[in-house]
Amino acid sequence: MRKEEFNLPSFSKEQLEFLHSSLERMYLFDSIEIEKNRLKVSLSFDCENLAGEIDRVLGVVKSYEVETIYEAPYKNSIHDSIHEKLIDNQGILKFSPGKFLLQKDYLLFFQFIDSLLYSFSQKIKAIEQVYPVLWPVELFRDIDYFKEFPQNIMMVHAVKQEQKSLRDFSALYAKERKEFTSIEQSEHLSPAHYALGTSTCDPCYFAYKNLKNQKASGEFTSLSKSFRNELSKDFKLDRLNEFHMREVVSIGKSEKVLQQREKFKSFSKYLFDYFHFEGLIQTASDPFFTSENLIKNALQSAIQSKFELLVNVGGEKMMSIGSINWHQDFFGRSFGVKADDDHFMTSSCLAFGLERFVYAFFLQHGIEEKKWPEQLRDDYGSFKEIKKKQQTIFNFSSLDKTEEKNEAGPRSEKREWDVDVQSKILSSFREHFSLEKSDEELWDLDKNKLQEWDSLNHLILISSLEKIFKRKVKMKDQLELHSSVKDLVHYFSSKN
């Protein structure tokens, strides 16, 4: 492993953070240390002109400036063990590394926050939209995303719709063949025509590309899944590769869009006060990958095209829960969309990562509602009451009657077994599942004791028994009644 050190000029705290995140993103160093005006990196890849590359980055960092437009007056104690508490009370369930199932109190508060954000969107008369999560490669190409943010991309490949590829792939990844947790790139997979969406608002702009004669103007909102190839180092909720984003979007001529951006700023400040967040709103930049594009980072900050809502999550560590973005006419030019005959469409968006938003609040205020800010606590109580009422506006009483009517009565414990039937069924079991068991062992066998006795194999077994006994099994009986060998013998011994 190669190690290098470089001298650093006097940088501000924000510039050092910008330097660290830029190097981490662009070069994938094994380690990065910044201390006492020295930069130390270790790398396991070849980089011919590393000194020149670092010098270019440092030149950009010198021009990087951060402006804070709002600093909340609140001071909160951080609940360091909140992630573990959420797992203990099953507000979140571990799904796979860095992925979680949301439920119970976590999901309810998640819905409460989204309801608040949606309500703001309705105040400015935004049209709600639902976007695809699969974006065509054309969209990414038009905005040069593959060049500028390759670290985020998660491509989608399908199996080729060819007989050989389908058969080979099916055989290669059959469950009984081997243990596997990944699918290798191979000749069986087709080229990727789609990638998973990396934010929320882009489809809103892209859709106007196909509306040739319609001028783009209006406000829109959507809650969508977003996907980025990144994970928290300790697999917690602070950074996920799959997360929900609520965005509020304004498109049209620049004067109108900039007016809406001022509303986005005011609402963001309101959120800090409403949730009593300790944090601030300051200029920021997008995570461009290449050093050639790094100057865009400094430019974004200088012209204040991006603001981040940063919440304290312990010590000096800040976490972004949202951003305010002014794209100018970037998307209008990229997709060829006009606001009128003389101007390309401009756009601005207010975006929130909901998992992070909830997590940040719990980190600062805990999960005990009695310790939350009073107005928030009252509103959340009202929200829960509304949710309960929503559950009662539909009348499902007819379903209850149907269940009572179809409910099977208690089975008689007195059974007379047909020896010939029993023998045929046990023989069929041995053949079907390749079992080497005695009659006594098979007799007590049920679905919970045999891994292979799944729903599909159960139906195949039933079909073979129908042929043996020349008798059709009622549809409602196929899965519900036959949970053991004894049940099957009883059924085929019965005259009904």
Sequence and secondary structure as in RCSB ss.txt:
>XXXX:A:sequence
MRKEEFNLPSFSKEQLEFLHSSLERMYLFDSIEIEKNRLKVSLSFDCENLAGEIDRVLGVVKSYEVETIYEAPYK
NSIHDSIHEKLIDNQGILKFSPGKFLLQKDYLLFFQFIDSLLYSFSQKIKAIEQVYPVLWPVELFRDIDYFKEFP
QNIMMVHAVKQEQKSLRDFSALYAKERKEFTSIEQSEHLSPAHYALGTSTCDPCYFAYKNLKNQKASGEFTSLSK
SFRNELSKDFKLDRLNEFHMREVVSIGKSEKVLQQREKFKSFSKYLFDYFHFEGLIQTASDPFFTSENLIKNALQ
SAIQSKFELLVNVGGEKMMSIGSINWHQDFFGRSFGVKADDDHFMTSSCLAFGLERFVYAFFLQHGIEEKKWPEQ
LRDDYGSFKEIKKKQQTIFNFSSLDKTEEKNEAGPRSEKREWDVDVQSKILSSFREHFSLEKSDEELWDLDKNKL
QEWDSLNHLILISSLEKIFKRKVKMKDQLELHSSVKDLVHYFSSKN
>XXXX:A:secstr
 EEEEEE     HHHHHHHHHHHHHHH  SEEEEETTEEEEEESS  TTHHHHHHHHHHHHHT    EEEE    
    TTHHHHHHHTTSEEEEETTEEEE HHHHHHHHHHHHHHHHHHHHTT EE    SEEEHHHHHHTTHHHH G
GG  EE  B SSHHHHHHHHHHT TTT   S     TTB    EEE SSSSHHHHHHGGG TT    EEEEEEEE
EE S   TT  TTS SEEEEEEEEEEESHHHHHHHHHHHHHHHHHHHHHTT  EEEEE      SGGGHHHHHHH
HHTT EEEEEEE STT EEEEEEEEEEETHHHHHHT EEETTEE EEEEEEEEHHHHHHHHHHHH S GGGS HH
HHHHHHHHHHHHHHHTTSS  HHHHHHHHHH      S     HHHHHHHHHHHHHHHT    HHHHHT BGGG 
TT  HHHHHHHHHHHHHHHT    HHHHHHT SBHHHHHHHHH   
